[in-house]
Amino acid sequence: MNKKLIVSIDFGTTNIKVALWNWKKNESKMIQLENSDKTKNVLHYNERKSLLWGNIAYNKINDENTVSNIKQKLEKEKWSH
């Protein structure tokens, strides 16, 4: 298997964090999504199918195209191996 890059997403209760692991360079890097250590755990897609996250998406929380409480929704899913 040709492993190059792994993306890790931590869906916290309130915030989301993203990290990348580069196998070739044997290093990891945290990605700041909004110039902050904390990004709200909210996603929104608009009419053009563009994906927004964090505070921008949080401001659209009552919109039908906004997904919040991602961690709780993932925990309720039945995962099979």
DRENROPA-409718 format. One record per residue (C-alpha): chain; residue number from 0; x, y, z. Coordinates in nm, 4 decimals, decimal comma. Layout:
// residues N
+-----+-----+----------+----------+----------+
| mol | seq |       c1 |       c2 |       c3 |
+-----+-----+----------+----------+----------+
|   A | NUM |        X |        Y |        Z |
...
+-----+-----+----------+----------+----------+
// end
This chain:
// residues 81
+-----+-----+----------+----------+----------+
| mol | seq |       c1 |       c2 |       c3 |
+-----+-----+----------+----------+----------+
|   A |   0 |   0,0000 |   0,0000 |   0,0000 |
|   A |   1 |   0,1342 |   0,3416 |  -0,0948 |
|   A |   2 |   0,0680 |   0,5529 |   0,2154 |
|   A |   3 |   0,1266 |   0,9221 |   0,1689 |
|   A |   4 |  -0,1076 |   1,1297 |   0,3821 |
|   A |   5 |  -0,3618 |   1,0584 |   0,6555 |
|   A |   6 |  -0,6236 |   1,3100 |   0,7662 |
|   A |   7 |  -0,7461 |   1,2846 |   1,1240 |
|   A |   8 |  -1,0608 |   1,4670 |   1,2345 |
|   A |   9 |  -1,1498 |   1,5010 |   1,6017 |
|   A |  10 |  -1,5203 |   1,5764 |   1,6315 |
|   A |  11 |  -1,5363 |   1,7168 |   1,9820 |
|   A |  12 |  -1,8636 |   1,8002 |   2,1531 |
|   A |  13 |  -1,8212 |   2,1716 |   2,0835 |
|   A |  14 |  -1,5159 |   2,2068 |   1,8578 |
|   A |  15 |  -1,3461 |   2,0244 |   1,5721 |
|   A |  16 |  -0,9730 |   1,9738 |   1,5150 |
|   A |  17 |  -0,7949 |   1,8451 |   1,2048 |
|   A |  18 |  -0,4451 |   1,6983 |   1,1774 |
|   A |  19 |  -0,2410 |   1,5597 |   0,8874 |
|   A |  20 |   0,0156 |   1,2794 |   0,9067 |
|   A |  21 |   0,2720 |   1,2673 |   0,6265 |
|   A |  22 |   0,4227 |   0,9169 |   0,6020 |
|   A |  23 |   0,6912 |   1,0233 |   0,3581 |
|   A |  24 |   0,8244 |   1,2956 |   0,5902 |
|   A |  25 |   0,7294 |   1,1075 |   0,9104 |
|   A |  26 |   0,5647 |   1,4160 |   1,0607 |
|   A |  27 |   0,2268 |   1,5429 |   1,1730 |
|   A |  28 |   0,0730 |   1,8890 |   1,1561 |
|   A |  29 |  -0,2338 |   2,0434 |   1,3166 |
|   A |  30 |  -0,4477 |   2,2408 |   1,0723 |
|   A |  31 |  -0,6067 |   2,5628 |   1,1918 |
|   A |  32 |  -0,9378 |   2,6018 |   1,0146 |
|   A |  33 |  -1,0216 |   2,9553 |   1,1293 |
|   A |  34 |  -0,6939 |   3,1066 |   1,2493 |
|   A |  35 |  -0,7779 |   2,9693 |   1,5923 |
|   A |  36 |  -0,7137 |   2,6577 |   1,7990 |
|   A |  37 |  -1,0896 |   2,6158 |   1,8315 |
|   A |  38 |  -1,3327 |   2,5740 |   1,5427 |
|   A |  39 |  -1,7021 |   2,5179 |   1,6130 |
|   A |  40 |  -1,8302 |   2,1699 |   1,5312 |
|   A |  41 |  -2,0787 |   2,2924 |   1,2673 |
|   A |  42 |  -2,0909 |   2,2367 |   0,8897 |
|   A |  43 |  -2,3029 |   2,4177 |   0,6309 |
|   A |  44 |  -2,3344 |   2,3761 |   0,2554 |
|   A |  45 |  -2,4830 |   2,6483 |   0,0390 |
|   A |  46 |  -2,6719 |   2,6530 |  -0,2917 |
|   A |  47 |  -2,3462 |   2,6208 |  -0,4876 |
|   A |  48 |  -2,2607 |   2,3095 |  -0,2795 |
|   A |  49 |  -1,9706 |   2,4934 |  -0,1145 |
|   A |  50 |  -1,8858 |   2,3668 |   0,2322 |
|   A |  51 |  -1,8524 |   2,6110 |   0,5211 |
|   A |  52 |  -1,7503 |   2,5222 |   0,8758 |
|   A |  53 |  -1,6946 |   2,6740 |   1,2164 |
|   A |  54 |  -1,8167 |   3,0218 |   1,3059 |
|   A |  55 |  -1,9348 |   3,0990 |   0,9519 |
|   A |  56 |  -2,1543 |   2,7867 |   0,9569 |
|   A |  57 |  -2,2587 |   2,8523 |   1,3173 |
|   A |  58 |  -2,4065 |   3,1858 |   1,2078 |
|   A |  59 |  -2,6401 |   2,9856 |   0,9788 |
|   A |  60 |  -2,7407 |   2,7360 |   1,2514 |
|   A |  61 |  -3,1157 |   2,7620 |   1,1811 |
|   A |  62 |  -3,0699 |   2,6983 |   0,8090 |
|   A |  63 |  -3,1808 |   2,3538 |   0,6825 |
|   A |  64 |  -2,8408 |   2,3079 |   0,5128 |
|   A |  65 |  -2,6513 |   2,3263 |   0,8428 |
|   A |  66 |  -2,5342 |   2,0237 |   1,0376 |
|   A |  67 |  -2,4411 |   2,0560 |   1,4038 |
|   A |  68 |  -2,3829 |   1,8147 |   1,6921 |
|   A |  69 |  -2,1843 |   1,5936 |   1,4546 |
|   A |  70 |  -2,0210 |   1,3937 |   1,7341 |
|   A |  71 |  -2,3545 |   1,2990 |   1,8894 |
|   A |  72 |  -2,4940 |   1,1985 |   1,5480 |
|   A |  73 |  -2,1892 |   0,9827 |   1,4716 |
|   A |  74 |  -2,2135 |   0,8121 |   1,8108 |
|   A |  75 |  -2,5755 |   0,7141 |   1,7389 |
|   A |  76 |  -2,4891 |   0,5551 |   1,4011 |
|   A |  77 |  -2,4533 |   0,1786 |   1,3888 |
|   A |  78 |  -2,1115 |   0,1049 |   1,2412 |
|   A |  79 |  -2,0277 |  -0,2350 |   1,0926 |
|   A |  80 |  -1,6783 |  -0,3721 |   1,0346 |
+-----+-----+----------+----------+----------+
// end
